Amino acid sequence: MRIKLDRPLVIFDLETTGLDVATARIIQISYIIAKPDGSEERANQYINPERKIPTEVVELTHITDKMVKDAPTFKQYAPELAKAFGGCDFAGFNSNYFDIPLLCEEFLRAGIDFDFRSARLVDVCGIFKMMERRNLAAAYEFYCGRKMEDDFQAHLADQDTEATWRVLQAQLEMYSPERQTDPSRMLKNDVKSLADLSSQRKNIDFAGRLIYNDKGEEVINFGKYKGRLVREVFPYDPGYVGWVLQSDFTQDTKRWFEALRMKYGRR
């Protein structure tokens, strides 16, 4: 089923040097821009991570140092990517937990503060887990009726991107009012509803180190102050914020700590 769009939707996937958002680097990015007029634009780009790709990543993705040696660095590619992604919503598989936070980090390291907060973020994995609780390969088989290994080579961004796009459209078909009688199993065919269903609305930073409580108050979500209100902690332990800013947290987390220090810190 064709998704109803009021602005472009970027369906994307990343291959990276690791799984730690604070330290990983992108080695491949693939995306499809689905447009309201029904047209689609595809791109696939290797990225030079400016470091050696770990052996286990090479074995998993088959992307080698030689393959990315002459590719642009993310800093070089970032302006082109930011221009292509401007004004778009985003969709991916597990993207709200990993791909969006990492992409945000890479943009910040490149000196570009890309505004993901105004975008609607559709996590196909979140929808799938809520409806069926499986992984991408199982999602593809369940929704598309074929084994993913018969159609794609796993762990390549362009292959996973195509599979994710097919799964999202099949989800809309399966959970349409025409196919379901239980309202709780119906999906609304618009990006805002899909984003609301699949995203983490309580997170302040993408890594979830800071969250909102039910009253909309900022709360620390890790370490010795977990569960404490930011407005209570920051004025009385200014060294805590300094420690966060000097430690191995994501750039996105650090900028939120800095902003909240300005809001609540000791005056």
VOGU-3710 file (C-alpha; in Angstrom, 3 decimals, decimal comma):
1> mrikldrplv> 0,000/0,000/0,000  1,345/3,411/-0,945  1,923/5,614/2,114  0,175/8,994/2,207  2,757/11,758/2,417  2,472/15,475/3,002  6,246/15,935/2,756  9,178/13,741/1,662  9,981/10,643/3,710  13,589/9,404/3,945
11> ifdlettgld> 13,842/5,637/4,420  17,454/4,896/5,335  19,944/2,476/6,834  23,518/2,771/8,095  26,441/0,391/8,305  28,900/1,436/10,987  32,161/0,615/12,729  30,337/-0,390/15,912  27,201/-0,112/18,008  28,201/2,623/20,485
21> vatariiqis> 26,532/5,836/19,303  29,203/7,967/20,994  32,160/6,304/19,247  30,871/4,520/16,121  31,396/5,964/12,642  29,320/5,484/9,504  30,880/3,428/6,689  27,831/3,220/4,418  24,578/5,134/4,154  21,747/4,216/1,837
31> yiiakpdgse> 18,445/6,007/1,514  15,251/6,283/-0,463  13,419/9,606/-0,534  9,728/8,891/-1,124  7,941/12,038/-2,288  4,295/13,098/-2,037  3,930/12,939/-5,830  4,770/9,211/-5,757  8,302/9,537/-7,145  11,292/8,012/-5,360
41> eranqyinpe> 14,944/9,034/-5,250  17,637/6,533/-4,240  21,219/6,997/-3,110  23,930/4,738/-1,737  27,255/6,073/-0,467  30,288/4,540/1,199  31,883/6,759/3,853  35,523/6,850/4,925  35,376/6,554/8,743  38,997/7,770/9,063
51> rkiptevvel> 39,821/4,690/11,104  40,314/0,984/10,534  37,096/-1,006/10,168  37,009/-3,744/12,844  37,436/-7,306/11,580  34,051/-8,389/12,900  32,366/-5,558/10,978  34,172/-6,552/7,761  33,041/-10,149/8,249  29,463/-9,022/8,830
61> thitdkmvkd> 29,112/-6,375/6,100  31,886/-7,332/3,655  32,831/-3,634/3,585  36,615/-3,345/3,712  39,084/-0,522/4,346  39,987/-0,641/0,651  36,353/-0,080/-0,349  36,065/3,120/1,697  39,618/4,418/1,235  38,714/6,866/-1,542
71> aptfkqyape> 35,189/7,579/-0,303  34,346/10,964/1,228  34,500/11,416/4,975  31,202/12,180/6,644  32,314/15,773/7,168  32,856/16,087/3,420  29,542/14,423/2,589  27,476/16,109/5,320  26,520/19,351/3,490  25,152/17,391/0,516
81> lakafggcdf> 23,280/15,032/2,825  21,832/17,850/4,943  20,554/19,536/1,792  18,946/16,302/0,549  17,347/15,610/3,959  16,069/19,139/4,629  12,323/19,275/5,323  11,953/15,491/5,349  10,533/12,938/7,758  12,533/9,764/8,455
91> agfnsnyfdi> 11,897/6,026/8,599  14,167/3,091/9,309  14,427/-0,214/11,114  15,384/0,361/14,768  16,267/3,877/13,611  14,964/5,739/16,667  17,302/3,752/18,918  20,451/3,742/16,778  20,479/5,201/13,261  18,935/8,607/14,041
101> pllceeflra> 21,077/9,172/17,181  24,243/8,169/15,303  23,384/10,287/12,266  22,763/13,214/14,612  26,196/12,628/16,169  27,919/12,532/12,788  26,245/15,775/11,725  27,297/17,475/14,980  30,886/16,271/14,560  30,763/17,754/11,057
111> gidfdfrsar> 29,633/21,098/12,473  26,034/20,794/11,232  23,196/20,996/13,748  20,619/19,132/11,646  17,103/19,590/13,024  15,748/16,085/13,600  13,376/17,394/16,279  11,030/18,959/13,740  10,925/15,721/11,724  8,512/12,863/12,297
121> lvdvcgifkm> 10,468/9,675/12,995  8,913/6,378/11,937  10,605/3,298/13,384  9,476/0,283/11,348  11,041/-1,981/13,976  8,973/-0,318/16,701  5,766/-0,871/14,738  6,739/-4,447/14,008  7,663/-5,254/17,617  4,409/-3,756/18,793
131> merrnlaaay> 2,416/-5,761/16,274  4,428/-8,992/15,875  7,689/-8,757/17,903  10,316/-10,005/15,430  13,486/-8,804/13,618  13,878/-7,451/10,055  14,293/-10,844/8,390  11,193/-12,175/10,127  9,336/-8,954/9,337  10,159/-9,339/5,664
141> efycgrkmed> 8,986/-12,933/5,580  5,870/-12,165/7,622  4,737/-9,081/5,708  6,145/-9,715/2,230  5,700/-13,495/2,090  9,287/-14,274/1,074  12,512/-15,128/2,867  14,797/-12,121/3,017  17,870/-14,186/2,102  16,182/-15,133/-1,181
151> dfqahladqd> 15,849/-11,488/-2,202  18,685/-9,683/-0,433  22,196/-10,005/0,961  21,889/-9,175/4,647  23,943/-6,509/6,442  24,369/-4,206/3,454  22,706/-0,831/3,910  21,198/-0,627/0,419  19,747/-4,153/0,743  18,337/-3,539/4,231
161> teatwrvlqa> 16,919/-0,186/3,100  14,983/-1,790/0,259  13,683/-4,504/2,598  12,629/-1,928/5,203  10,747/0,124/2,589  8,857/-2,982/1,390  7,997/-3,972/4,976  6,619/-0,512/5,821  4,325/-0,513/2,800  3,222/-4,093/3,551
171> qlemysperq> 2,474/-3,096/7,165  0,110/-0,397/5,929  -1,613/-2,960/3,744  -1,931/-5,624/6,463  -3,138/-3,223/9,177  -5,502/-1,231/6,970  -9,190/-0,894/7,962  -10,026/-3,056/4,963  -7,994/-5,953/6,377  -8,606/-5,605/10,132
181> tdpsrmlknd> -11,717/-5,656/12,313  -9,984/-4,842/15,620  -9,306/-1,058/15,831  -6,207/-1,682/17,978  -4,621/-3,490/15,010  -5,272/-0,733/12,474  -2,600/1,682/11,292  -3,469/5,168/10,115  -1,937/5,857/6,723  -0,013/9,013/7,525
191> vksladlssq> 3,522/9,654/8,724  2,559/11,546/11,885  0,490/8,626/13,215  3,236/6,133/12,343  5,868/8,320/14,001  3,754/8,734/17,151  3,265/4,968/17,318  6,915/4,028/16,859  8,958/6,821/18,431  10,298/7,506/21,922
201> rknidfagrl> 8,426/10,659/22,833  9,751/10,797/26,419  13,401/11,117/25,433  14,967/14,568/25,574  18,275/13,513/24,017  18,388/10,693/21,491  20,415/8,444/23,810  17,745/8,711/26,518  20,087/9,990/29,227  17,527/12,727/29,897
211> iyndkgeevi> 13,779/12,098/29,739  10,500/13,845/30,491  8,291/12,541/33,279  4,492/12,494/33,105  4,416/16,157/34,162  6,762/17,210/31,377  9,668/17,812/33,771  13,262/16,983/32,816  14,584/13,890/34,625  18,055/12,294/34,697
221> nfgkykgrlv> 17,818/8,713/33,430  21,154/7,107/34,391  23,793/6,853/37,105  23,693/8,102/40,678  20,986/10,677/39,993  18,690/8,410/37,981  15,084/9,418/38,551  16,011/12,832/39,995  14,695/16,078/38,543  17,245/18,115/36,602
231> revfpydpgy> 16,082/21,312/38,333  16,925/19,741/41,709  20,343/18,311/40,802  21,991/20,902/38,566  21,994/23,885/40,963  23,505/21,872/43,813  26,050/19,728/41,965  27,502/21,875/39,145  30,481/19,537/38,923  28,159/16,775/37,740
241> vgwvlqsdft> 27,393/18,596/34,503  31,090/19,295/34,004  31,824/15,595/34,392  29,223/14,714/31,749  30,643/17,294/29,330  34,162/15,863/29,727  33,125/12,193/29,530  32,355/9,817/26,668  28,719/10,772/26,152  27,190/11,646/22,798
251> qdtkrwfeal> 27,463/15,202/21,508  23,668/15,394/21,474  23,509/14,442/25,179  26,194/16,989/26,030  24,439/19,847/24,284  21,241/19,094/26,193  23,135/19,028/29,494  24,695/22,368/28,571  21,316/23,858/27,655  19,697/22,641/30,880
261> rmkygrr> 22,647/23,905/32,910  21,941/27,362/31,486  18,274/26,920/32,445  18,662/25,448/35,922  22,282/25,867/37,013  23,348/27,875/40,029  23,059/31,563/39,241
//
